[in-house]
Amino acid sequence: MTKKFGIRPVDNSKRFHYGFDMAEYTLKNIPEEIYHRAQAAAENSLRSLNQEIIFRLRRSFDTEDARTSALHARWVMEALQSGPARPLQVADMDAAFAKGVSRAKARRKGK
């Protein structure tokens, strides 16, 4: 095949199958228990092992995104319910910092 304008042929087999480029990654050192559980889950859901792993990764990220969205919504509601906005004072920042430090110390003592 001759080069035209410096363009090389590209393997598009995956692109045509999935409709977009897919990254490839090989998992190494998977604990046997996890491998067997994933294999069993894949068989139960009629998916390949690769499809099962992608499904579970996607679901874990979706769950994390939902938790983050819920947390952000809670922060917005707390801010709206806290009353009208007022200018931030240095004393307010100092109090918030002290509150955060005391919470962190309390968590360390709890561990």
C-alpha positions in Angstrom: 0.0 0.0 0.0 1.4 3.4 -0.9 1.4 6.3 1.4 -0.6 9.3 0.3 0.1 12.6 2.0 1.9 10.9 4.9 -1.2 9.0 6.0 -0.7 5.4 7.2 -3.3 2.7 7.2 -5.1 2.4 10.6 -6.6 -0.8 12.1 -10.3 0.2 12.4 -11.6 -3.2 13.3 -12.6 -2.1 16.8 -13.8 1.3 15.7 -16.3 -0.3 13.4 -17.4 -2.8 15.9 -18.0 -0.4 18.8 -18.5 2.9 16.9 -15.5 4.6 18.6 -12.0 3.9 19.7 -11.5 1.6 22.6 -8.5 1.6 25.0 -7.0 -1.8 25.8 -5.8 -2.8 29.2 -4.7 -6.1 30.6 -5.4 -6.8 34.3 -2.6 -8.5 36.1 -2.3 -10.3 39.5 -6.0 -10.6 40.0 -6.8 -12.5 43.2 -8.3 -15.9 42.4 -11.4 -15.2 44.5 -12.2 -12.1 42.5 -11.5 -13.8 39.2 -13.8 -16.7 40.0 -16.5 -14.4 41.3 -16.3 -12.2 38.2 -16.4 -15.3 36.0 -19.4 -16.7 37.8 -21.2 -13.3 37.6 -20.4 -13.1 33.9 -21.9 -16.6 33.3 -25.0 -15.8 35.3 -25.6 -12.6 33.4 -24.7 -14.1 30.0 -21.8 -11.8 29.5 -18.2 -12.4 28.7 -15.7 -11.8 31.5 -14.5 -8.6 29.8 -18.1 -7.3 29.5 -18.8 -8.2 33.1 -15.8 -6.3 34.3 -16.6 -3.2 32.2 -20.3 -3.4 33.4 -19.1 -3.5 37.1 -16.6 -0.7 36.6 -19.2 1.5 34.9 -21.7 0.8 37.7 -19.2 1.6 40.4 -18.4 5.0 38.7 -22.1 5.7 38.3 -22.7 5.0 42.0 -19.8 7.3 42.9 -21.2 10.0 40.7 -24.6 9.7 42.2 -23.2 10.0 45.7 -21.2 13.1 44.7 -24.3 14.6 43.1 -26.4 14.0 46.2 -23.7 15.5 48.4 -23.5 18.6 46.2 -27.3 18.9 46.3 -27.2 18.7 50.1 -24.6 21.4 50.2 -26.7 23.6 48.0 -29.8 23.1 50.1 -27.9 23.8 53.3 -26.5 27.0 51.8 -30.0 28.1 50.7 -31.5 27.3 54.0 -28.8 29.1 56.0 -30.4 32.4 55.3 -29.5 35.5 53.3 -25.9 35.9 52.1 -23.7 38.2 54.1 -20.1 39.3 53.5 -17.5 36.8 54.7 -15.5 38.1 57.7 -12.1 37.0 58.9 -13.6 35.8 62.2 -16.1 33.6 60.2 -13.2 32.0 58.3 -11.2 31.4 61.5 -14.2 29.8 63.2 -14.8 27.5 60.2 -11.1 26.5 60.2 -11.2 25.8 63.9 -14.3 23.7 63.5 -12.7 21.7 60.7 -9.5 21.1 62.8 -11.5 20.0 65.8 -13.5 17.5 63.7 -10.3 16.1 62.2 -8.8 15.6 65.7 -12.0 13.9 66.9 -11.8 11.5 63.9 -8.2 10.7 64.7 -9.0 9.9 68.3 -11.9 7.7 67.2 -9.6 5.5 65.0 
